[in-house]
């Protein structure tokens, strides 16, 4: 770690005290990470985030009162919000998918090995999406699973309306992001520079009112369903 770089400031949100204690022990054992606060529910999480201004929130999905999805929406509606990494046992696929749509940057399973959780926190702090390999298939299934005809049509129309504001090149960039390509791969596919890809991606964030590439990918998927 660069000695000049400040540790990533983390807030842990989980209604299970033992889970919070275990995560704190793991995270605080790293020189580049530090836990600045804990919260036992979504309402407390919103208050703590406003007070502490962390870099990353490690957010449980299911909690009493305001759940992880509601808390994520409230936190990410703030100016200059932290990155949110969801924790799940995967009895709650719909909530996780909703959190990703709301702007969470990724999710990990609670039984993920500690080192992978640490890596996920670091990746999210740097703005990189994190989708646990063991759970990605479940989320894709939830995203593309059966919906009522009315619900699917409504979701598709809303997504297509948002995408209609894009230029052709921005559409191509969004499609490539949905395919999971990084900036160098997008540049190669579209025969443009990486700097141009970054410019198009910035326009996507602005025009689509999203905060990360996961939201762009989900929006493209919705439009194509």
C-alpha positions in Angstrom: 0.0 0.0 0.0 1.2 3.5 -0.7 2.2 4.9 2.7 0.7 8.3 1.7 -2.7 6.9 1.0 -5.3 7.1 3.8 -7.0 3.8 4.9 -10.3 3.0 3.3 -13.0 4.0 5.8 -15.7 1.3 6.2 -19.1 1.2 7.9 -20.5 -2.3 8.7 -24.2 -2.7 8.7 -25.7 -6.0 10.0 -28.3 -6.9 12.5 -26.2 -9.8 13.8 -23.7 -8.5 16.4 -21.4 -11.6 15.9 -21.2 -10.9 12.2 -20.3 -7.3 12.8 -17.6 -8.3 15.3 -16.1 -10.9 12.9 -16.1 -8.4 10.0 -14.5 -5.7 12.2 -11.8 -8.1 13.3 -11.0 -9.1 9.7 -11.1 -5.5 8.3 -9.3 -3.8 11.1 -6.5 -6.3 10.8 -5.5 -4.7 7.4 -3.3 -1.6 7.3 -5.2 -0.1 4.4 -8.7 -0.6 5.8 -10.4 0.7 8.9 -13.9 0.3 10.4 -15.2 3.7 11.5 -18.6 2.7 12.7 -21.2 -0.1 12.9 -25.0 -0.1 12.5 -27.6 -2.8 13.3 -30.3 -1.7 10.9 -31.0 0.5 7.9 -32.2 3.5 9.7 -29.1 3.6 11.9 -26.9 3.0 8.8 -28.3 6.2 7.2 -27.5 8.2 10.3 -24.0 6.8 10.7 -23.1 7.3 7.1 -24.2 11.0 7.3 -22.0 11.4 10.4 -18.9 9.4 9.3 -18.8 9.9 5.5 -17.2 6.5 4.9 -15.7 5.3 1.7 -17.5 1.9 1.7 -20.6 0.6 3.4 -20.7 -3.2 3.9 -24.5 -3.6 3.9 -26.6 -6.6 5.0 -29.7 -7.2 2.9 -32.3 -8.4 5.4 -32.6 -6.4 8.6 -35.6 -5.3 10.8 -37.1 -1.9 10.1 -35.4 -0.4 7.1 -33.8 -3.2 5.1 -30.6 -3.1 3.1 -32.3 -2.1 -0.1 -34.1 0.9 1.5 -31.0 2.0 3.3 -28.9 1.7 0.1 -31.4 3.9 -1.8 -31.3 6.5 0.9 -27.5 6.5 1.2 -26.9 6.6 -2.5 -29.3 9.6 -2.9 -26.9 11.7 -0.9 -24.4 14.0 -2.5 -21.0 12.2 -3.0 -22.2 9.0 -1.5 -20.0 6.1 -0.4 -19.7 2.9 -2.4 -22.1 0.1 -1.2 -21.2 -3.6 -1.1 -24.1 -5.9 -0.2 -23.8 -8.9 2.0 -26.3 -11.7 1.5 -27.0 -15.3 2.4 -29.0 -15.6 -0.9 -32.4 -16.2 0.5 -33.1 -12.8 -0.8 -32.2 -12.6 -4.5 -34.8 -10.0 -5.4 -33.5 -7.6 -2.7 -29.9 -7.9 -3.9 -31.0 -7.3 -7.5 -33.0 -4.3 -6.3 -29.9 -3.0 -4.5 -27.8 -3.3 -7.6 -30.4 -1.4 -9.6 -30.4 1.2 -6.9 -26.7 1.7 -7.3 -24.9 -0.8 -5.0 -21.6 -1.7 -6.6 -21.7 -5.4 -5.9 -22.4 -8.2 -3.5 -20.7 -11.0 -1.7 -22.0 -14.0 0.1 -21.7 -14.0 3.9 -19.8 -17.3 3.8 -17.2 -15.9 1.4 -13.6 -16.4 2.7 -12.3 -13.4 4.6 -9.6 -12.6 2.1 -12.1 -12.4 -0.7 -14.3 -10.0 1.3 -11.3 -7.8 1.9 -10.5 -7.9 -1.8 -14.1 -7.0 -2.5 -14.0 -4.0 -0.2 -10.8 -2.7 -1.8 -12.2 -3.2 -5.3 -15.5 -1.4 -4.5 -13.5 1.4 -2.8 -11.7 1.8 -6.2 -15.0 1.9 -8.0 -14.8 -1.6 -9.5 -18.0 -3.7 -9.5 -17.8 -6.9 -7.5 -20.1 -9.8 -8.3 -19.4 -13.0 -6.3 -18.8 -15.8 -8.8 -20.7 -18.2 -6.6 -23.8 -16.0 -6.7 -23.7 -14.3 -10.1 -25.8 -17.0 -11.7 -28.5 -16.6 -9.1 -28.6 -12.8 -9.7 -28.8 -13.3 -13.5 -31.6 -15.8 -13.0 -33.4 -13.3 -10.8 -32.9 -10.6 -13.4 -34.2 -12.6 -16.3 -36.7 -14.8 -14.5 -40.4 -14.9 -15.2 -42.4 -11.7 -14.7 -45.9 -10.9 -15.5 -46.5 -9.7 -19.0 -47.5 -6.3 -17.7 -44.5 -6.0 -15.4 -42.0 -7.0 -18.1 -43.5 -4.6 -20.6 -43.4 -1.7 -18.1 -39.8 -2.4 -17.2 -38.8 -2.7 -20.9 -40.6 0.6 -21.8 -39.0 2.5 -19.0 -35.5 1.2 -19.8 -35.9 1.9 -23.6 -37.1 5.4 -22.9 -34.0 6.1 -20.8 -31.7 4.7 -23.4 -33.4 6.7 -26.2 -31.5 9.7 -25.1 -28.1 8.1 -26.1 -26.2 8.6 -29.3 -25.4 5.6 -31.4 -21.9 5.4 -30.1 -23.1 5.7 -26.5 -25.6 2.8 -27.2 -22.7 0.7 -28.4 -20.7 1.5 -25.3 -23.6 0.7 -23.1 -24.0 -2.6 -24.9 -20.3 -3.5 -24.4 -20.5 -2.6 -20.7 -23.5 -5.0 -20.4 -21.4 -7.7 -22.1 -18.9 -7.3 -19.3 -16.1 -5.6 -21.2 -13.5 -3.3 -19.7 -12.4 -0.1 -21.2 -9.6 -1.5 -23.3 -11.8 -4.3 -24.7 -14.6 -1.7 -25.5 -12.0 0.5 -27.3 -10.9 -2.5 -29.4 -14.5 -3.6 -30.2 -15.5 -0.1 -31.3 -12.2 0.9 -32.8 -11.8 4.0 -30.6 -9.4 5.1 -28.0 -9.7 4.3 -24.3 -10.0 8.0 -23.6 -13.0 8.1 -25.9 -14.6 5.1 -24.1 -14.2 6.9 -20.8 -15.8 10.0 -22.3 -18.8 8.0 -23.6 -19.0 6.2 -20.2 -19.1 9.6 -18.4 -22.0 10.6 -20.7 -23.8 7.4 -19.9 -23.6 8.2 -16.2 -25.0 11.7 -16.8 -27.7 10.9 -19.3 -28.9 7.7 -17.6 -28.6 9.1 -14.0 -26.6 6.1 -12.9 -23.6 5.9 -10.6 -21.8 2.8 -11.8 -21.5 0.3 -14.7 -23.6 -2.4 -13.0 -26.6 -0.1 -13.3 -25.8 0.5 -17.0 -25.6 -3.2 -17.6 -28.9 -3.9 -15.8 -30.7 -1.1 -17.8 -29.5 -2.6 -21.1 -30.7 -6.0 -20.0 -34.1 -4.6 -19.0 -34.4 -2.9 -22.4 -33.8 -6.2 -24.3 -36.0 -8.4 -22.2 
